[in-house]
Amino acid sequence: MDVILIVAVLVLLVLAVVVIRKARDSRDERRRHEATEHRDEAAAQRARAEAEQAEADERAARARKEQALVEERNRAAEEARNAADQHESRATKLDPDER
């Protein structure tokens, strides 16, 4: 009778170990799945962020180029004004009615 009791206890212990392992494996698999979902979402967010950054960089480059054009036009306009002022000054010096 003692042997049957010992065997029964051992069977129950083995069954408990099997159940515990299955539960742990199931929990681990759920966590792996959840981790994969988080990684997928992180990758998607990263891709969106990188696309937004690329667009922002492109806009900034266009803005710098436009700013350079504006500055060049301002320099050209200033040079034209200076040339006009010089011509006006020369005309004033040459005009006998302006003396």
PyRosetta script that sets phi, psi and omega in degrees:
from pyrosetta import init, pose_from_sequence

init()
pose = pose_from_sequence("MDVILIVAVLVLLVLAVVVIRKARDSRDERRRHEATEHRDEAAAQRARAEAEQAEADERAARARKEQALVEERNRAAEEARNAADQHESRATKLDPDER")
pose.set_psi(1, -39.1)
pose.set_omega(1, 179.3)
pose.set_phi(2, -62.8)
pose.set_psi(2, -36.8)
pose.set_omega(2, -179.5)
pose.set_phi(3, -65.9)
pose.set_psi(3, -42.5)
pose.set_omega(3, 179.1)
pose.set_phi(4, -63.2)
pose.set_psi(4, -40.9)
pose.set_omega(4, 179.0)
pose.set_phi(5, -64.4)
pose.set_psi(5, -43.1)
pose.set_omega(5, 179.2)
pose.set_phi(6, -64.6)
pose.set_psi(6, -43.2)
pose.set_omega(6, 178.7)
pose.set_phi(7, -64.1)
pose.set_psi(7, -41.8)
pose.set_omega(7, 179.3)
pose.set_phi(8, -62.3)
pose.set_psi(8, -43.0)
pose.set_omega(8, 178.5)
pose.set_phi(9, -63.3)
pose.set_psi(9, -43.8)
pose.set_omega(9, 178.5)
pose.set_phi(10, -62.8)
pose.set_psi(10, -41.5)
pose.set_omega(10, 177.2)
pose.set_phi(11, -61.4)
pose.set_psi(11, -44.5)
pose.set_omega(11, 178.5)
pose.set_phi(12, -63.1)
pose.set_psi(12, -40.2)
pose.set_omega(12, 177.9)
pose.set_phi(13, -64.3)
pose.set_psi(13, -42.6)
pose.set_omega(13, 178.3)
pose.set_phi(14, -62.7)
pose.set_psi(14, -45.8)
pose.set_omega(14, 177.9)
pose.set_phi(15, -60.3)
pose.set_psi(15, -41.4)
pose.set_omega(15, 178.9)
pose.set_phi(16, -62.9)
pose.set_psi(16, -42.8)
pose.set_omega(16, 178.5)
pose.set_phi(17, -62.8)
pose.set_psi(17, -43.7)
pose.set_omega(17, 179.5)
pose.set_phi(18, -61.8)
pose.set_psi(18, -46.2)
pose.set_omega(18, 179.8)
pose.set_phi(19, -62.9)
pose.set_psi(19, -44.2)
pose.set_omega(19, 179.4)
pose.set_phi(20, -62.5)
pose.set_psi(20, -43.3)
pose.set_omega(20, 179.1)
pose.set_phi(21, -64.1)
pose.set_psi(21, -42.3)
pose.set_omega(21, 178.7)
pose.set_phi(22, -62.5)
pose.set_psi(22, -42.4)
pose.set_omega(22, 179.1)
pose.set_phi(23, -63.2)
pose.set_psi(23, -43.3)
pose.set_omega(23, 178.9)
pose.set_phi(24, -64.8)
pose.set_psi(24, -43.5)
pose.set_omega(24, 178.8)
pose.set_phi(25, -62.8)
pose.set_psi(25, -40.8)
pose.set_omega(25, 178.6)
pose.set_phi(26, -64.0)
pose.set_psi(26, -44.3)
pose.set_omega(26, 177.6)
pose.set_phi(27, -61.9)
pose.set_psi(27, -43.9)
pose.set_omega(27, 179.3)
pose.set_phi(28, -62.2)
pose.set_psi(28, -40.4)
pose.set_omega(28, 179.6)
pose.set_phi(29, -65.8)
pose.set_psi(29, -40.5)
pose.set_omega(29, 175.8)
pose.set_phi(30, -61.5)
pose.set_psi(30, -42.4)
pose.set_omega(30, 179.8)
pose.set_phi(31, -67.2)
pose.set_psi(31, -38.5)
pose.set_omega(31, 176.2)
pose.set_phi(32, -61.3)
pose.set_psi(32, -44.2)
pose.set_omega(32, 179.2)
pose.set_phi(33, -61.9)
pose.set_psi(33, -45.5)
pose.set_omega(33, 179.2)
pose.set_phi(34, -63.1)
pose.set_psi(34, -41.6)
pose.set_omega(34, 178.9)
pose.set_phi(35, -63.1)
pose.set_psi(35, -40.0)
pose.set_omega(35, 178.1)
pose.set_phi(36, -63.2)
pose.set_psi(36, -42.5)
pose.set_omega(36, 177.8)
pose.set_phi(37, -61.1)
pose.set_psi(37, -43.0)
pose.set_omega(37, 179.0)
pose.set_phi(38, -64.1)
pose.set_psi(38, -41.8)
pose.set_omega(38, 178.5)
pose.set_phi(39, -63.9)
pose.set_psi(39, -41.4)
pose.set_omega(39, 178.4)
pose.set_phi(40, -62.6)
pose.set_psi(40, -43.2)
pose.set_omega(40, 179.0)
pose.set_phi(41, -65.6)
pose.set_psi(41, -40.6)
pose.set_omega(41, 178.1)
pose.set_phi(42, -61.8)
pose.set_psi(42, -42.2)
pose.set_omega(42, 179.5)
pose.set_phi(43, -64.3)
pose.set_psi(43, -41.1)
pose.set_omega(43, 179.1)
pose.set_phi(44, -65.3)
pose.set_psi(44, -44.0)
pose.set_omega(44, 178.6)
pose.set_phi(45, -63.5)
pose.set_psi(45, -41.0)
pose.set_omega(45, 179.3)
pose.set_phi(46, -62.4)
pose.set_psi(46, -42.8)
pose.set_omega(46, 179.2)
pose.set_phi(47, -63.0)
pose.set_psi(47, -42.3)
pose.set_omega(47, 177.5)
pose.set_phi(48, -64.0)
pose.set_psi(48, -43.0)
pose.set_omega(48, -179.5)
pose.set_phi(49, -63.9)
pose.set_psi(49, -41.7)
pose.set_omega(49, 179.4)
pose.set_phi(50, -66.1)
pose.set_psi(50, -37.8)
pose.set_omega(50, 177.3)
pose.set_phi(51, -65.1)
pose.set_psi(51, -42.3)
pose.set_omega(51, 177.3)
pose.set_phi(52, -63.4)
pose.set_psi(52, -40.6)
pose.set_omega(52, 179.0)
pose.set_phi(53, -64.4)
pose.set_psi(53, -41.4)
pose.set_omega(53, 178.7)
pose.set_phi(54, -62.5)
pose.set_psi(54, -41.7)
pose.set_omega(54, 177.9)
pose.set_phi(55, -64.7)
pose.set_psi(55, -42.3)
pose.set_omega(55, 179.1)
pose.set_phi(56, -64.0)
pose.set_psi(56, -41.2)
pose.set_omega(56, 178.3)
pose.set_phi(57, -63.1)
pose.set_psi(57, -41.1)
pose.set_omega(57, 179.1)
pose.set_phi(58, -64.0)
pose.set_psi(58, -43.2)
pose.set_omega(58, 178.1)
pose.set_phi(59, -63.3)
pose.set_psi(59, -40.7)
pose.set_omega(59, 179.3)
pose.set_phi(60, -63.9)
pose.set_psi(60, -40.2)
pose.set_omega(60, 178.8)
pose.set_phi(61, -64.2)
pose.set_psi(61, -42.3)
pose.set_omega(61, 177.8)
pose.set_phi(62, -63.8)
pose.set_psi(62, -39.4)
pose.set_omega(62, 180.0)
pose.set_phi(63, -65.5)
pose.set_psi(63, -40.8)
pose.set_omega(63, 177.9)
pose.set_phi(64, -64.0)
pose.set_psi(64, -41.3)
pose.set_omega(64, 179.4)
pose.set_phi(65, -64.1)
pose.set_psi(65, -44.1)
pose.set_omega(65, 178.7)
pose.set_phi(66, -63.2)
pose.set_psi(66, -41.0)
pose.set_omega(66, 178.9)
pose.set_phi(67, -62.7)
pose.set_psi(67, -40.6)
pose.set_omega(67, 178.0)
pose.set_phi(68, -62.8)
pose.set_psi(68, -40.6)
pose.set_omega(68, 177.4)
pose.set_phi(69, -64.1)
pose.set_psi(69, -42.2)
pose.set_omega(69, 178.6)
pose.set_phi(70, -61.7)
pose.set_psi(70, -44.9)
pose.set_omega(70, 179.7)
pose.set_phi(71, -63.4)
pose.set_psi(71, -39.9)
pose.set_omega(71, 178.0)
pose.set_phi(72, -64.1)
pose.set_psi(72, -41.7)
pose.set_omega(72, 177.7)
pose.set_phi(73, -64.4)
pose.set_psi(73, -39.0)
pose.set_omega(73, 177.7)
pose.set_phi(74, -63.3)
pose.set_psi(74, -42.1)
pose.set_omega(74, 178.0)
pose.set_phi(75, -63.7)
pose.set_psi(75, -43.1)
pose.set_omega(75, -179.8)
pose.set_phi(76, -64.2)
pose.set_psi(76, -41.7)
pose.set_omega(76, 178.8)
pose.set_phi(77, -64.1)
pose.set_psi(77, -41.6)
pose.set_omega(77, 178.3)
pose.set_phi(78, -63.2)
pose.set_psi(78, -42.2)
pose.set_omega(78, 177.2)
pose.set_phi(79, -62.9)
pose.set_psi(79, -40.5)
pose.set_omega(79, 178.6)
pose.set_phi(80, -64.9)
pose.set_psi(80, -41.2)
pose.set_omega(80, 177.6)
pose.set_phi(81, -63.3)
pose.set_psi(81, -43.4)
pose.set_omega(81, 179.1)
pose.set_phi(82, -62.2)
pose.set_psi(82, -42.3)
pose.set_omega(82, 178.0)
pose.set_phi(83, -63.3)
pose.set_psi(83, -42.2)
pose.set_omega(83, 178.8)
pose.set_phi(84, -63.4)
pose.set_psi(84, -41.8)
pose.set_omega(84, 178.3)
pose.set_phi(85, -62.7)
pose.set_psi(85, -40.7)
pose.set_omega(85, 178.3)
pose.set_phi(86, -64.2)
pose.set_psi(86, -43.0)
pose.set_omega(86, 177.9)
pose.set_phi(87, -63.8)
pose.set_psi(87, -41.5)
pose.set_omega(87, 179.2)
pose.set_phi(88, -64.3)
pose.set_psi(88, -41.7)
pose.set_omega(88, 178.6)
pose.set_phi(89, -63.8)
pose.set_psi(89, -44.2)
pose.set_omega(89, 179.0)
pose.set_phi(90, -64.2)
pose.set_psi(90, -41.7)
pose.set_omega(90, 178.9)
pose.set_phi(91, -62.2)
pose.set_psi(91, -40.6)
pose.set_omega(91, 179.6)
pose.set_phi(92, -63.5)
pose.set_psi(92, -40.4)
pose.set_omega(92, 179.3)
pose.set_phi(93, -68.0)
pose.set_psi(93, -34.4)
pose.set_omega(93, -178.0)
pose.set_phi(94, -82.7)
pose.set_psi(94, -28.7)
pose.set_omega(94, -174.7)
pose.set_phi(95, -72.5)
pose.set_psi(95, 120.2)
pose.set_omega(95, -179.9)
pose.set_phi(96, -66.7)
pose.set_psi(96, -24.2)
pose.set_omega(96, -179.6)
pose.set_phi(97, -79.2)
pose.set_psi(97, -13.7)
pose.set_omega(97, -178.2)
pose.set_phi(98, -92.2)
pose.set_psi(98, -7.0)
pose.set_omega(98, -175.4)
pose.set_phi(99, -74.7)
pose.dump_pdb("model.pdb")
